Each structure stands twice: as C-alpha cells, then as structure tokens.
C-alpha cells in the first residue's frame, strides 16, 4: 500500500511512519519545517494552509491510505481548514482517510464521552478540531475520525519533557490534580491508527488509554519510571490557576477497542516499568 502520513515529522507522525515502513508499505511523510530522520520514507514539505500544495502532493503521490496527524494549536487554517482540504483531496483520489482528532472537542461537563457524544468545545483549538470532524463526516462518511488524548512515549513527548523540567527545576509550574485525561502510549496509538486505516470502519473512533489519571498522577508515574523524585512535583488546580479549558474528560474507547486487536493500555500499565536503554529515543 502507498501510505501518506500528514505531519510525519511530529511525535505521533514519526511513530506512524516507523511502523508503516516496518510493515512494508510505501510511505510518504510530510513535514512543515524540518524533515524527519527516519530512512525508508519519502519526505515532502507541506503547508496545509496552501490548497494548491495539497492538491499537487496528492496528484503526485496518489496514496491508497492517508493519515492526518497535523495541527497547529493556535492556527485554524491548519487545524480545521487544512484537515478539510486533506479530506477533499483524499476523496478525489479515492484514498482511505484517517483523521486524528482530540478529546479537546469536549467541554468536560459530562466527564464520560463515548463515540456517539457530540462535540461541545470550549477552547479555540477544540473548536478547530470539532469543525474538521463535522466537515469530514459530511464529506466522507467512510473516513475514520480517531479522537485521542494525551500522547506519551518512552521519552520525547511534550508531557514527559515537562515533568523532567519541573522535577529538575528547569521550569516553574504545577501539575493539576483536577485535570483528568486518558493518556495513550504513542506505539499503541500508531498501531491502532494503522489498523483503522486498513479496515472499513467509518465514523468516529475513540483511541485512548484505559486509565483516567490527573495531570499530577501522570507526572508522578513518569517521574517514577524515569528514576526521578515525584516529591519534587508541585500540585495545583486548573480551576483556580488556569488556563481555561475542559477539566475532566474521559474518552470511552470500548467500542473501538472491540474492533481492533491493538490493546490500548492504560498509563498505570505502560508507565509501570523503567525505560530500558534500548527503548530510549534515538537507539
């Protein structure tokens, strides 16, 4: 298969690229400013704010499968309009589309959200993701829209870097005890997205970990795994300190889990063991 990974130089996109190459697919991966380092993929620069660039790329690559992981948190033109243009180009080429979305499409008022839950975003980023979801569902009902949560790895994610910086004093700040999510391991998420890409499952999927944990509990799990002192972490409450946004958002992924073989582990499981040297990024 010819797989096109939009945002292949990012944290999730890089793992998707690695797994797709390992599975023997022909992979084209896009980047915004700097190409990824993985050999075996064709790296192409792409600005999702330029419609003609998207059209040209799809006409040249002619992908069988497209997975869009790209976003810019403060840029509607990339996160919403760009994702919609990717969906239109995939539809024109007859390509299977998986659009990666986010739990930020929810306000947190209901706490528990399954695949039938309708978006009610309270942040601009959540609104952009919700707009992309809505348009793509109308354009291509066969596309898979995969909502996920905080993405953690064996080092290298922004959440892990933050914990290291807080413990070592490189940054000041607190981890919130009232901000709850369902973190997922990047390897599990990438494998699940590839499964969905090669299935005929259309509509909204939830691809998140099985444990609901606060940002503070997540931080202590990361610290313990990495041999750091969790007592160095400061607690706080987002409701009191900000920034504004949803608090307790728990994606219920049971329906999607029943359709895929990849096990979506919870944070308490995948962060239980120390990272070995061979698992560290770059090894």
ChimeraX attribute file (.defattr): number of C-alpha atoms within 10 A of each C-alpha:
attribute: neighborCount
match mode: 1-to-1
recipient: residues
	/A:1	13
	/A:2	17
	/A:3	25
	/A:4	28
	/A:5	27
	/A:6	27
	/A:7	28
	/A:8	30
	/A:9	25
	/A:10	21
	/A:11	17
	/A:12	22
	/A:13	24
	/A:14	21
	/A:15	21
	/A:16	28
	/A:17	30
	/A:18	19
	/A:19	16
	/A:20	24
	/A:21	18
	/A:22	11
	/A:23	11
	/A:24	11
	/A:25	15
	/A:26	18
	/A:27	24
	/A:28	23
	/A:29	26
	/A:30	27
	/A:31	20
	/A:32	16
	/A:33	10
	/A:34	12
	/A:35	17
	/A:36	20
	/A:37	11
	/A:38	16
	/A:39	10
	/A:40	16
	/A:41	22
	/A:42	15
	/A:43	20
	/A:44	17
	/A:45	16
	/A:46	17
	/A:47	16
	/A:48	24
	/A:49	18
	/A:50	14
	/A:51	14
	/A:52	11
	/A:53	14
	/A:54	19
	/A:55	17
	/A:56	12
	/A:57	18
	/A:58	18
	/A:59	14
	/A:60	8
	/A:61	15
	/A:62	18
	/A:63	23
	/A:64	18
	/A:65	21
	/A:66	27
	/A:67	28
	/A:68	22
	/A:69	23
	/A:70	25
	/A:71	23
	/A:72	12
	/A:73	13
	/A:74	11
	/A:75	15
	/A:76	20
	/A:77	16
	/A:78	20
	/A:79	26
	/A:80	25
	/A:81	21
	/A:82	23
	/A:83	29
	/A:84	22
	/A:85	22
	/A:86	23
	/A:87	27
	/A:88	19
	/A:89	22
	/A:90	26
	/A:91	16
	/A:92	12
	/A:93	17
	/A:94	13
	/A:95	20
	/A:96	24
	/A:97	29
	/A:98	29
	/A:99	26
	/A:100	24
	/A:101	27
	/A:102	21
	/A:103	27
	/A:104	26
	/A:105	26
	/A:106	28
	/A:107	19
	/A:108	22
	/A:109	12
	/A:110	11
	/A:111	16
	/A:112	13
	/A:113	19
	/A:114	16
	/A:115	19
	/A:116	10
	/A:117	13
	/A:118	12
	/A:119	19
	/A:120	15
	/A:121	21
	/A:122	16
	/A:123	15
	/A:124	16
	/A:125	21
	/A:126	25
	/A:127	20
	/A:128	26
	/A:129	27
	/A:130	24
	/A:131	20
	/A:132	24
	/A:133	27
	/A:134	15
	/A:135	18
	/A:136	24
	/A:137	17
	/A:138	10
	/A:139	14
	/A:140	17
	/A:141	14
	/A:142	17
	/A:143	26
	/A:144	26
	/A:145	30
	/A:146	26
	/A:147	22
	/A:148	23
	/A:149	22
	/A:150	19
	/A:151	21
	/A:152	25
	/A:153	24
	/A:154	20
	/A:155	16
	/A:156	13
	/A:157	16
	/A:158	14
	/A:159	18
	/A:160	19
	/A:161	12
	/A:162	17
	/A:163	27
	/A:164	22
	/A:165	15
	/A:166	19
	/A:167	20
	/A:168	14
	/A:169	12
	/A:170	9
	/A:171	12
	/A:172	12
	/A:173	14
	/A:174	17
	/A:175	22
	/A:176	23
	/A:177	18
	/A:178	18
	/A:179	20
	/A:180	22
	/A:181	26
	/A:182	28
	/A:183	29
	/A:184	24
	/A:185	23
	/A:186	21
	/A:187	20
	/A:188	21
	/A:189	26
	/A:190	22
	/A:191	20
	/A:192	23
	/A:193	24
	/A:194	20
	/A:195	16
	/A:196	24
	/A:197	22
	/A:198	14
	/A:199	13
	/A:200	12
	/A:201	18
	/A:202	19
	/A:203	18
	/A:204	23
	/A:205	28
	/A:206	25
	/A:207	33
	/A:208	34
	/A:209	30
	/A:210	22
	/A:211	19
	/A:212	21
	/A:213	23
	/A:214	20
	/A:215	26
	/A:216	23
	/A:217	19
	/A:218	26
	/A:219	24
	/A:220	22
	/A:221	22
	/A:222	30
	/A:223	22
	/A:224	16
	/A:225	18
	/A:226	19
	/A:227	10
	/A:228	16
	/A:229	15
	/A:230	20
	/A:231	11
	/A:232	14
	/A:233	22
	/A:234	15
	/A:235	16
	/A:236	18
	/A:237	16
	/A:238	19
	/A:239	15
	/A:240	10
	/A:241	10
	/A:242	10
	/A:243	8
	/A:244	11
	/A:245	18
	/A:246	23
	/A:247	22
	/A:248	21
	/A:249	23
	/A:250	25
	/A:251	29
	/A:252	21
	/A:253	21
	/A:254	16
	/A:255	13
	/A:256	21
	/A:257	18
	/A:258	10
	/A:259	14
	/A:260	15
	/A:261	11
	/A:262	17
	/A:263	15
	/A:264	25
	/A:265	19
	/A:266	18
	/A:267	23
	/A:268	18
	/A:269	13
	/A:270	22
	/A:271	22
	/A:272	13
	/A:273	13
	/A:274	15
	/A:275	16
	/A:276	9
	/A:277	9
	/A:278	8
	/A:279	12
	/A:280	12
	/A:281	10
	/A:282	8
	/A:283	6
